[in-house]
Amino acid sequence: MDGFAVLGNEQRICQADGTFSDAFGTCQAVCADYPEDDPNANPITYDQTPHFLTSGITRTCMPGFVIVQPNEANCIENPAGSNTLDWDMMLGLCAPAGK
């Protein structure tokens, strides 16, 4: 389901002694991939995939370009509610260096 991912085990195995291995994971909300919307930027770096609550992203620029702040964002609870997550701010874009 879009907007959610399993945190923990995704399957259980019926073992020879008749018990199941481990418990199932839980279904958790996630942030969507951040749009790759800057042709002068390197691919966005994610500190965690899927992007669970508090995970972060970083944008860096190609040579000859500098970031117009901010270059980091975090996955937070959507302020509008609805049990969804979203990035806490828009990332800055890369501008030509020395301009």
N, C-alpha and C positions, 0 to 999 in steps of 0.2 A: 504494500500500500504506500503511495506517495506520502512523504512527510513523516514516515515512521520506519524504524528498523529494529531488529532484534539485538538486545544487549545481553550477551551471554550465549549459552548453548542453543543451537537451532534445532537439535534433534536429540532424541534419547534412544538408547539401544537396550533391547531386552536381553539380559545377561543369562548365562547358563543356570544361575541359581534362582531364576524366576523374578528377579528384581530389575528395575530400570537403572541405567547409569545416570548419574547427575540429574539435576533439576533442569527444567526448561528455562531459557532466558526470559526476559521481559520485553514487551513491546514498548519502545520509547520514541518520543518525538525527535526529529532531526531537522537541521537546517538544510535547505536545498543547496546544491553547488552554486557558488557565487558566479555570476556571469563573467566570462572572459571578454570584457567590453573595451579593452584598451590595446590597440595594435602595437603600441610602443612598450608594452609590459611583457615580462616573462610570465609563464604560466603561474597561476596563483598556487601558493604553497599552503596545504592543509596540515594541521598538526594531528588530525584524527579523521579517519574515514570508517564508517559514516560520521557525520558531523553532529555529535550529541551535544547537549547543553554544556556550555562553557568551552567548547572546542574553539580554536582560533584559526585565522587565515592571515597570510601576509602577501602583499604585492611588492615586487621589485621591478625595476626598470631595466630595459636593454641598455647596452653601452651608448653613451651620448645623450641619455635622458635622465631626469631626476624626478622623484615622486613629489607631487603636490599633496601634502599630508591630508588625511592619515594614511598609513600604509598597513595598518592592522585593524581587524574587527573580530568580535567574539559572537558566538552563537548564544542568544538569550531567549527568554520567554517573550513571545510576541506581546507588546504592550496593549494591543487591541483585544487580547484574550483569545478565545477559541482553541485553547490547548495546542497551539502551534509554536514553533520556534522561528526566529529570523535573525539576521545579522544586525548587530547593534548600531552600525553606521555604514555609510557608503565609503568604499575605498577611494583614495585620491587617484588621479590620473597621472601619467608620465608626460612631462613636458621637456622640450629640448633643453639641454644643459646650457647655462650661460645666457639665457634669454630673460 
